[in-house]
Amino acid sequence: MLVFVLQFLATAARQIVALLFLFASVGKLSKPSIVRRSVEAYGLPRFVANPLGFILPWVELVLATSLLTGFFATYTVMIAVTLLLVFVIAQTVVLSRGYAIPCGCFGVLSAQKNADWTNVTTNLLLSAACIVVLIAHLMSQSMQLSLY
């Protein structure tokens, strides 16, 4: 019964994280210049911010697609949790220094919103959801191996 509940929670968490990455990528792909300016606002030099601002929405779109379909689930979840924790670190540094910068989380859909501690908390919760997905997936694999 516990395994069933964990699998259910993991599936729900995977879909929620996937939809948020999809929503974020669409908002960023619709106006790439906002993404690059947002990345640059975190203190990165332009020669880093421009390519990162271009690549980030595509990475989020690939993560969303993989999470929705379940293809390469284990690796995708590991990449997703890493990306979310990078967001947590970047936002924590900026907020600790007292800077007010655009969040950039959803591109044009959040262009007027500044990063705040709610973003950090949300990304930590999404990271925890990814870890639940990873644990459930690994438990599922080990149970399948024990049957053979």
Secondary structure, 3 states (H helix, E strand, C coil): CHHHHHHHHHHHHHHHHHHHHHHHHHHHHCCHHHHHHHHHHCCCCHHHHHHHHHHHHHHHHHHHHHHHHCCCHHHHHHHHHHHHHHHHHHHHHHHHCCCCCECCCCHHHHCCCECCHHHHHHHHHHHHHHHHHHHHHHHHHHHHHHCC
